[in-house]
Amino acid sequence: MGTEEQVGGKTASKVAPATGKLGVMVVGLGAVATTMIAGVEAVRRGLAKPIGSLTQMGTIRLGKRTENTSPRIKDFVPLAGLNDLVFTGWDIFEDNVYEAAAHAAVLDARMLDQLKPYLETIKPLPAVFDQYYVKRLNGTHVKKGKNKRDLAEQVRADIQAFKKTVDRVVMIWCASTEIFIEPTAVHESLGAFEKGLENDDIAIAPSQIYAYAALSEGVPFANGAPNLTVDTAAMIELSKRNAAPICGKDFKTGQTMMKTVLAPAFKARMLGVSGWFSTNILGNRDGEVLDDPESFKTKEESKLGSLDYIFQPELYPDLYKELYHKIRINYYPPRGDEKEAWDNIDIFGWMGYPMQIKVNFLCRDSILAAPIALDLVLFMDLAKRSPSLRSIGIQEWLSFYLKSPQAAPGLYPEHDLFIQSMKLKNTLRHIMGADLITHLGLEYYD
Ligand SMILES: NC(=O)c1ccc[n+]([C@@H]2O[C@H](COP(=O)([O-])OP(=O)(O)OC[C@H]3O[C@@H](n4cnc5c(N)ncnc54)[C@H](O)[C@@H]3O)[C@@H](O)[C@H]2O)c1
């Protein structure tokens, strides 16, 4: 445990410093992962700015508004510096990160060429993969094992070998969306899960094997996809036992990010919503995988959750009980990573008069996701070094980044982006022993 020190009149357990190298183990070196890695290298070399990354660009207000104290987040909490990040990962294809980034076609060739010598050095380890869980992919760079326990041991061996070359390790899932799996008896306890690994239980998908390996090694695990992975009793138990933080799942990038901004605004003003139709076209490999109905179902469940929790129809039946929410994702190759999303929102106001809002977001999927992946890596490492966070399991304060936030059993997840942002910043203040900010502000009128 950390030492105690007085900060701002309060007692805070000290967060361990971010000394040495932070090893980042990325599962799936596809569009998001390669865009994150290439971006970090571009920033290190002064070729680009880390736009979209709260850890790199954000500030945090401390004390009263009259004090004018707003340091950069990275100067306030001890985060690993970008120069100290070391990347490795797994993929079912043998392409190195340069080749995978070129294939993903997110970044232009001129930028990639400048980064090529570095990106070529990152070569994927053989993956844990089974086509049953991702129907549209068929990779050959995969591990073989006598059962799922054996595969988990092989991933643990990969982690142990990497640990010898760096000071700390974090794992993040940037691999494809797996088919929809509901928790079964095998997920109810760590003991049941370990038996399931031995018996090749069908409800244990590859993502769960990586997560189990990471948490067993005391390594934090973040999940960029909507798969059932660490949102089970078994993994929460393992996370707490080994002080290996976990958080929710599925990067909150484009359409859902907009939803969790707009919906709280309608609710704050007590405007009703009768329908919300969301559709997308995208043509990258993620889009191809999501074209499979079983993977789409996993994504759909993740995307659907936010509105129900924000609108609380049980509290506001006149406004939201009849809401019809529909989500479509259409694979359309010509667009590549440049997804286009349309939302038609049917709202109603005073005396029930109807109105409509249209949102047309022409986004770049991986450009939005890369800084989120980076921030999650850096904050999960921070959590692991924070005495008050490392052993609590779920890091609810990272909900800000995720379409499916994870909360303590029995607690409803918070989806409102601004509540999530406040929660995140107050958590940072809390671990550093600074005063929390409630936005009450009556003291200015004394
Ligand atoms: N880009 C976004 O805005 C966004 C938002 C939310 C979630 N996501 C999710 O992030 C994930 C990555 O997205 P992407 O656009 O980079 O997809 P991608 O298809 O470009 O990359 C995924 C990579 O994972 C690899 N892979 C699949 N199964 C694997 C396994 N078991 N082990 C190791 N590697 C494996 C694939 O070969 C591929 O290279 C997807 O699940 C996607 O749904 C993306």
The ligand as a Tripos MOL2 file, in Angstrom:
@<TRIPOS>MOLECULE
LIG
   44    48     1     0     0
SMALL
NO_CHARGES

@<TRIPOS>ATOM
      1 N1        -13.7110    2.4530  -34.0290 N.am      1 LIG1
      2 C1        -14.6860    2.7240  -33.2160 C.2       1 LIG1
      3 O1        -15.2240    3.8120  -33.2290 O.2       1 LIG1
      4 C2        -15.1270    1.6860  -32.2290 C.ar      1 LIG1
      5 C3        -16.0440    2.0680  -31.2710 C.ar      1 LIG1
      6 C4        -16.4620    1.1440  -30.3360 C.ar      1 LIG1
      7 C5        -15.9590   -0.1390  -30.3670 C.ar      1 LIG1
      8 N2        -15.0870   -0.5130  -31.3410 N.ar      1 LIG1
      9 C6        -14.6480   -1.8980  -31.3230 C.3       1 LIG1
     10 O2        -13.2490   -1.9700  -31.2940 O.3       1 LIG1
     11 C7        -12.8630   -3.1850  -31.9000 C.3       1 LIG1
     12 C8        -11.7590   -2.9010  -32.9000 C.3       1 LIG1
     13 O3        -12.2720   -2.1400  -33.9790 O.3       1 LIG1
     14 P1        -11.4170   -1.9960  -35.3090 P.3       1 LIG1
     15 O4        -12.1260   -1.0250  -36.1740 O.co2     1 LIG1
     16 O5        -10.0040   -1.7770  -34.9680 O.co2     1 LIG1
     17 O6        -11.6000   -3.4630  -35.9480 O.3       1 LIG1
     18 P2        -10.5870   -4.2260  -36.9040 P.3       1 LIG1
     19 O7        -11.3910   -5.3240  -37.5240 O.co2     1 LIG1
     20 O8         -9.8450   -3.2910  -37.7930 O.co2     1 LIG1
     21 O9         -9.5020   -4.8370  -35.8990 O.3       1 LIG1
     22 C9         -9.7530   -5.9200  -35.0880 C.3       1 LIG1
     23 C10        -8.5230   -6.8060  -35.1250 C.3       1 LIG1
     24 O10        -8.6970   -7.8450  -34.1620 O.3       1 LIG1
     25 C11        -8.1790   -9.0360  -34.7100 C.3       1 LIG1
     26 N3         -8.7480  -10.1360  -33.9360 N.ar      1 LIG1
     27 C12        -9.9970  -10.6510  -33.9910 C.ar      1 LIG1
     28 N4        -10.1290  -11.6100  -33.0620 N.ar      1 LIG1
     29 C13        -8.9590  -11.6740  -32.3900 C.ar      1 LIG1
     30 C14        -8.5010  -12.4600  -31.3160 C.ar      1 LIG1
     31 N5         -9.2890  -13.3590  -30.7430 N.pl3     1 LIG1
     32 N6         -7.2480  -12.2530  -30.8600 N.ar      1 LIG1
     33 C15        -6.4380  -11.3200  -31.4310 C.ar      1 LIG1
     34 N7         -6.8270  -10.5680  -32.4730 N.ar      1 LIG1
     35 C16        -8.0650  -10.7470  -32.9460 C.ar      1 LIG1
     36 C17        -8.5480   -8.9570  -36.1610 C.3       1 LIG1
     37 O11        -7.7310   -9.8000  -36.9410 O.3       1 LIG1
     38 C18        -8.3050   -7.4840  -36.4590 C.3       1 LIG1
     39 O12        -6.9800   -7.2420  -36.8960 O.3       1 LIG1
     40 C19       -14.1130   -3.7980  -32.5240 C.3       1 LIG1
     41 O13       -14.6190   -4.8010  -31.6670 O.3       1 LIG1
     42 C20       -15.0550   -2.6430  -32.5670 C.3       1 LIG1
     43 O14       -16.4200   -3.0320  -32.5030 O.3       1 LIG1
     44 C21       -14.6460    0.3750  -32.2580 C.ar      1 LIG1
@<TRIPOS>BOND
     1     1     2 1
     2     2     3 2
     3     2     4 1
     4     4     5 ar
     5     4    44 ar
     6     5     6 ar
     7     6     7 ar
     8     7     8 ar
     9     8     9 1
    10     8    44 ar
    11     9    10 1
    12     9    42 1
    13    10    11 1
    14    11    12 1
    15    11    40 1
    16    12    13 1
    17    13    14 1
    18    14    15 2
    19    14    16 1
    20    14    17 1
    21    17    18 1
    22    18    19 2
    23    18    20 1
    24    18    21 1
    25    21    22 1
    26    22    23 1
    27    23    24 1
    28    23    38 1
    29    24    25 1
    30    25    26 1
    31    25    36 1
    32    26    27 ar
    33    26    35 ar
    34    27    28 ar
    35    28    29 ar
    36    29    30 ar
    37    29    35 ar
    38    30    31 1
    39    30    32 ar
    40    32    33 ar
    41    33    34 ar
    42    34    35 ar
    43    36    37 1
    44    36    38 1
    45    38    39 1
    46    40    41 1
    47    40    42 1
    48    42    43 1
@<TRIPOS>SUBSTRUCTURE
     1 LIG1         1 GROUP 0 **** ****
